[in-house]
Amino acid sequence: MTAVSSTLTLFFKLVLPTMWITFFTGLTVAMFTLDITYVGPFTIEGFRMGLLAFLLTGIAFLYWSVLRIKRVDMDNEFFYVTNYFKTYRYPFHQIQKLNERDYKLFRVFDIYLKEPGSFGKKITFIAHRYRFDQFVQSHPVAFQGLLEEKMS
């Protein structure tokens, strides 16, 4: 089995959201419990509501972006998708198409399944630049017709 996901997956999936949510939730709770009237030029009520809105917006952003990233491993017959708690195995013939987005620092792939799997119809992962390319080159039949043109 070849790990085609980047090691950044663990950071983006678990470390970043945990640290961000912990820090800003603690800050928000602290601001709601402090007995002060002003924070800089803002009244405490306005600052609290702004901070709460920032916290909720940030959690929503994390949920809709990085928390949907999965780790993907592949072998000769199957690809394995995990969210670090559960792992599911899919045969290559279940893949409808692959979309690539290259952000220069990392590449993100969307795997679209023919039928919804346990993680839904679309699986998103950050590809390791060289391991994924080597795997595709060594298994050209499995990826024939699946890779679409690069999207920016």
Contacts in CASP RR format, 6 or more apart in sequence:
PFRMAT RR
TARGET T0000
AUTHOR 0000-0000-0000
METHOD contacts of the structure
MODEL  1
MTAVSSTLTLFFKLVLPTMWITFFTGLTVAMFTLDITYVGPFTIEGFRMG
LLAFLLTGIAFLYWSVLRIKRVDMDNEFFYVTNYFKTYRYPFHQIQKLNE
RDYKLFRVFDIYLKEPGSFGKKITFIAHRYRFDQFVQSHPVAFQGLLEEK
MS
1 73 0 8 1.000
1 74 0 8 1.000
1 75 0 8 1.000
1 80 0 8 1.000
2 73 0 8 1.000
2 74 0 8 1.000
2 75 0 8 1.000
2 131 0 8 1.000
2 134 0 8 1.000
2 135 0 8 1.000
3 71 0 8 1.000
3 73 0 8 1.000
3 128 0 8 1.000
3 131 0 8 1.000
4 72 0 8 1.000
4 73 0 8 1.000
4 74 0 8 1.000
4 125 0 8 1.000
4 127 0 8 1.000
4 128 0 8 1.000
4 131 0 8 1.000
4 132 0 8 1.000
4 135 0 8 1.000
5 70 0 8 1.000
5 71 0 8 1.000
5 72 0 8 1.000
5 73 0 8 1.000
5 125 0 8 1.000
5 126 0 8 1.000
5 127 0 8 1.000
5 128 0 8 1.000
6 106 0 8 1.000
6 126 0 8 1.000
6 127 0 8 1.000
6 128 0 8 1.000
6 129 0 8 1.000
7 128 0 8 1.000
8 106 0 8 1.000
8 126 0 8 1.000
9 69 0 8 1.000
9 70 0 8 1.000
9 71 0 8 1.000
9 125 0 8 1.000
9 126 0 8 1.000
10 71 0 8 1.000
10 84 0 8 1.000
12 66 0 8 1.000
12 69 0 8 1.000
12 126 0 8 1.000
13 66 0 8 1.000
13 67 0 8 1.000
13 69 0 8 1.000
13 70 0 8 1.000
13 71 0 8 1.000
13 83 0 8 1.000
13 84 0 8 1.000
14 84 0 8 1.000
16 62 0 8 1.000
16 66 0 8 1.000
17 62 0 8 1.000
17 66 0 8 1.000
17 67 0 8 1.000
20 58 0 8 1.000
20 62 0 8 1.000
21 59 0 8 1.000
21 62 0 8 1.000
24 51 0 8 1.000
24 54 0 8 1.000
24 55 0 8 1.000
24 58 0 8 1.000
25 55 0 8 1.000
27 51 0 8 1.000
28 48 0 8 1.000
28 51 0 8 1.000
28 52 0 8 1.000
28 55 0 8 1.000
31 39 0 8 1.000
31 44 0 8 1.000
31 47 0 8 1.000
31 48 0 8 1.000
31 51 0 8 1.000
32 48 0 8 1.000
34 44 0 8 1.000
36 44 0 8 1.000
37 43 0 8 1.000
37 44 0 8 1.000
38 44 0 8 1.000
39 47 0 8 1.000
68 124 0 8 1.000
69 124 0 8 1.000
69 125 0 8 1.000
69 126 0 8 1.000
70 81 0 8 1.000
70 82 0 8 1.000
70 83 0 8 1.000
70 119 0 8 1.000
70 123 0 8 1.000
70 124 0 8 1.000
70 125 0 8 1.000
71 81 0 8 1.000
71 82 0 8 1.000
71 83 0 8 1.000
71 84 0 8 1.000
71 125 0 8 1.000
72 79 0 8 1.000
72 80 0 8 1.000
72 81 0 8 1.000
72 109 0 8 1.000
72 111 0 8 1.000
72 123 0 8 1.000
72 125 0 8 1.000
72 127 0 8 1.000
73 79 0 8 1.000
73 80 0 8 1.000
73 82 0 8 1.000
74 80 0 8 1.000
74 135 0 8 1.000
74 139 0 8 1.000
76 139 0 8 1.000
77 91 0 8 1.000
77 92 0 8 1.000
78 89 0 8 1.000
78 90 0 8 1.000
78 91 0 8 1.000
78 92 0 8 1.000
79 89 0 8 1.000
79 90 0 8 1.000
79 92 0 8 1.000
79 95 0 8 1.000
79 111 0 8 1.000
80 87 0 8 1.000
80 88 0 8 1.000
80 89 0 8 1.000
80 90 0 8 1.000
81 87 0 8 1.000
81 88 0 8 1.000
81 90 0 8 1.000
81 111 0 8 1.000
81 119 0 8 1.000
81 123 0 8 1.000
81 125 0 8 1.000
82 88 0 8 1.000
83 119 0 8 1.000
86 118 0 8 1.000
88 117 0 8 1.000
88 118 0 8 1.000
88 119 0 8 1.000
90 113 0 8 1.000
90 117 0 8 1.000
92 142 0 8 1.000
94 113 0 8 1.000
94 114 0 8 1.000
94 115 0 8 1.000
95 111 0 8 1.000
95 112 0 8 1.000
95 113 0 8 1.000
95 114 0 8 1.000
95 146 0 8 1.000
96 112 0 8 1.000
96 113 0 8 1.000
96 114 0 8 1.000
96 146 0 8 1.000
97 112 0 8 1.000
97 146 0 8 1.000
97 148 0 8 1.000
98 109 0 8 1.000
98 110 0 8 1.000
98 111 0 8 1.000
98 112 0 8 1.000
98 143 0 8 1.000
98 146 0 8 1.000
98 147 0 8 1.000
98 148 0 8 1.000
99 109 0 8 1.000
99 110 0 8 1.000
99 112 0 8 1.000
99 148 0 8 1.000
99 151 0 8 1.000
100 107 0 8 1.000
100 108 0 8 1.000
100 109 0 8 1.000
100 127 0 8 1.000
100 147 0 8 1.000
100 148 0 8 1.000
100 150 0 8 1.000
100 151 0 8 1.000
101 107 0 8 1.000
101 108 0 8 1.000
101 109 0 8 1.000
101 110 0 8 1.000
101 150 0 8 1.000
101 151 0 8 1.000
101 152 0 8 1.000
102 150 0 8 1.000
102 152 0 8 1.000
106 126 0 8 1.000
106 127 0 8 1.000
106 129 0 8 1.000
107 126 0 8 1.000
107 127 0 8 1.000
107 129 0 8 1.000
107 132 0 8 1.000
108 124 0 8 1.000
108 125 0 8 1.000
108 126 0 8 1.000
108 127 0 8 1.000
109 124 0 8 1.000
109 125 0 8 1.000
109 126 0 8 1.000
109 127 0 8 1.000
109 132 0 8 1.000
110 122 0 8 1.000
110 123 0 8 1.000
110 124 0 8 1.000
111 122 0 8 1.000
111 123 0 8 1.000
111 124 0 8 1.000
111 125 0 8 1.000
112 121 0 8 1.000
112 122 0 8 1.000
113 120 0 8 1.000
113 121 0 8 1.000
113 122 0 8 1.000
113 123 0 8 1.000
115 121 0 8 1.000
136 143 0 8 1.000
136 147 0 8 1.000
END
